[in-house]
Amino acid sequence: MIDGSGFLGFQLLSIFVSILALVFPAAIIVLLVMIYRKTRSIEKLLKKE
C-alpha cells in the first residue's frame, strides 16, 4: 500500500530527474563552447605577441 505523500514525493523526484536529464547536456555543451572560445582567444593573444 502506497501512502499519498510518498507517491507525491516520488512524482516530484521523477519530474526533477527528467528536467535534469534535459538541462544537464545543454549545460555541458554551453560550458564546452565557453571553454573553446576562451582557448581560442588565448591562442589569438599568443599569436599577436
VEXVEXRO-121674 format. One record per residue: x negated, y, z of N, C-alpha, C, O in turn; residue in one letter. Coordinates in steps of 0.05 Angstrom, whole numbers. Example, Ala and Ser with C-alpha at 12.3 -4.5 7.8 and 13.67 -1.06 7.14 Angstrom:
% residues 2
<rec <-264 -114 156> <-246 -90 156> <-264 -66 156> <-285 -66 169> 'a'>
<rec <-257 -45 142> <-273 -21 143> <-258 1 157> <-268 23 161> 's'>
% end
This chain:
% residues 49
<rec <-17 -24 0> <0 0 0> <-17 25 0> <-36 28 16> 'm'>
<rec <-11 44 -19> <-27 68 -22> <-11 91 -9> <12 96 -15> 'i'>
<rec <-25 106 9> <-12 130 21> <-15 154 2> <-34 155 -13> 'd'>
<rec <3 173 4> <5 195 -15> <-20 212 -16> <-30 219 -37> 'g'>
<rec <-31 219 8> <-54 237 9> <-79 225 -4> <-94 238 -18> 's'>
<rec <-83 199 1> <-106 185 -11> <-104 184 -41> <-124 187 -55> 'g'>
<rec <-80 179 -51> <-76 178 -80> <-80 205 -93> <-93 207 -114> 'f'>
<rec <-71 226 -79> <-75 254 -89> <-104 260 -90> <-114 272 -110> 'l'>
<rec <-119 253 -69> <-148 257 -68> <-162 243 -91> <-180 254 -103> 'g'>
<rec <-153 219 -97> <-165 203 -119> <-160 217 -146> <-177 218 -163> 'f'>
<rec <-135 227 -149> <-128 241 -174> <-146 266 -178> <-157 271 -199> 'q'>
<rec <-149 282 -156> <-166 306 -157> <-195 298 -164> <-208 312 -179> 'l'>
<rec <-204 277 -152> <-232 267 -157> <-235 260 -186> <-255 267 -198> 'l'>
<rec <-216 245 -197> <-218 236 -225> <-217 260 -244> <-231 261 -264> 's'>
<rec <-200 280 -237> <-199 305 -253> <-226 319 -252> <-236 328 -272> 'i'>
<rec <-237 322 -228> <-263 335 -224> <-285 321 -240> <-302 334 -252> 'f'>
<rec <-285 294 -239> <-305 279 -254> <-302 283 -284> <-322 286 -298> 'v'>
<rec <-278 284 -294> <-273 288 -323> <-282 316 -331> <-293 319 -353> 's'>
<rec <-277 336 -314> <-286 363 -320> <-317 364 -321> <-328 376 -339> 'i'>
<rec <-330 351 -301> <-359 350 -301> <-370 336 -326> <-389 345 -338> 'l'>
<rec <-357 314 -334> <-365 300 -358> <-364 318 -383> <-380 315 -401> 'a'>
<rec <-345 336 -384> <-342 355 -406> <-363 377 -404> <-375 385 -424> 'l'>
<rec <-366 388 -380> <-383 412 -376> <-412 406 -376> <-429 421 -386> 'v'>
<rec <-420 383 -364> <-448 376 -360> <-464 376 -386> <-485 388 -387> 'f'>
<rec <-455 361 -407> <-470 361 -432> <-474 389 -443> <-495 396 -454> 'p'>
<rec <-453 406 -442> <-454 433 -452> <-475 449 -437> <-490 464 -449> 'a'>
<rec <-476 446 -410> <-495 460 -394> <-524 451 -401> <-542 468 -402> 'a'>
<rec <-528 425 -406> <-554 415 -414> <-563 427 -440> <-586 436 -443> 'i'>
<rec <-544 428 -460> <-550 440 -486> <-558 469 -483> <-577 478 -495> 'i'>
<rec <-543 484 -467> <-549 513 -462> <-577 516 -450> <-592 533 -458> 'v'>
<rec <-583 500 -430> <-609 501 -417> <-631 495 -437> <-652 508 -438> 'l'>
<rec <-628 474 -454> <-648 467 -474> <-652 490 -494> <-675 496 -501> 'l'>
<rec <-630 503 -502> <-632 525 -521> <-647 548 -508> <-664 561 -521> 'v'>
<rec <-641 554 -483> <-655 576 -469> <-685 570 -466> <-701 588 -471> 'm'>
<rec <-692 546 -458> <-720 538 -455> <-734 540 -483> <-756 550 -484> 'i'>
<rec <-720 530 -504> <-732 531 -531> <-737 560 -539> <-759 566 -550> 'y'>
<rec <-718 578 -534> <-722 606 -542> <-745 618 -526> <-760 634 -537> 'r'>
<rec <-747 612 -500> <-768 623 -484> <-796 613 -494> <-814 629 -496> 'k'>
<rec <-798 588 -500> <-824 577 -510> <-830 590 -537> <-853 596 -543> 't'>
<rec <-810 595 -554> <-814 608 -580> <-824 636 -576> <-843 644 -590> 'r'>
<rec <-812 651 -558> <-820 679 -553> <-849 680 -541> <-864 698 -548> 's'>
<rec <-856 660 -524> <-883 659 -513> <-903 653 -536> <-925 665 -536> 'i'>
<rec <-896 635 -554> <-913 629 -577> <-918 654 -594> <-940 659 -603> 'e'>
<rec <-896 669 -598> <-899 694 -614> <-917 714 -601> <-934 726 -614> 'k'>
<rec <-915 717 -574> <-932 735 -559> <-961 726 -561> <-979 743 -564> 'l'>
<rec <-966 700 -559> <-993 689 -561> <-1005 694 -589> <-1029 700 -591> 'l'>
<rec <-988 691 -609> <-998 694 -637> <-1005 723 -642> <-1023 729 -657> 'k'>
<rec <-990 742 -630> <-995 771 -634> <-1022 779 -624> <-1036 795 -637> 'k'>
<rec <-1030 768 -601> <-1056 776 -589> <-1080 766 -605> <-1103 771 -597> 'e'>
% end
